[in-house]
Amino acid sequence: MTASHPHDFTRPGTMALAQHLPAHDAEALTRGGNQALIVLGEQVYQLRITRAGKLILTK
């Protein structure tokens, strides 16, 4: 499903879910670039925005 804002979700029940989850702008996370590191515990993940505008999260 592609949505640019939480209110763009159209599947039943997703709007209620989106209202309770924190939302983060991927471009803000990457500070206008195309990559960011995300740390979870002791693990480091790489978030990448592709040229096609998709997100890839790798360990």
TAURLIN-V160852 format. One record per run of one state. SS is the DSSP state (H for helix, E for strand, - for the rest). FROM is the first residue (numbers start at 1). LEN is the number of residues. If there is no record, write none. Layout:
SS&FROM&LEN ; SS&FROM&LEN
This chain:
-&1&5 ; H&6&3 ; -&9&5 ; H&14&7 ; -&21&5 ; H&26&4 ; -&30&5 ; E&35&6 ; -&41&2 ; E&43&7 ; -&50&5 ; E&55&4 ; -&59&1
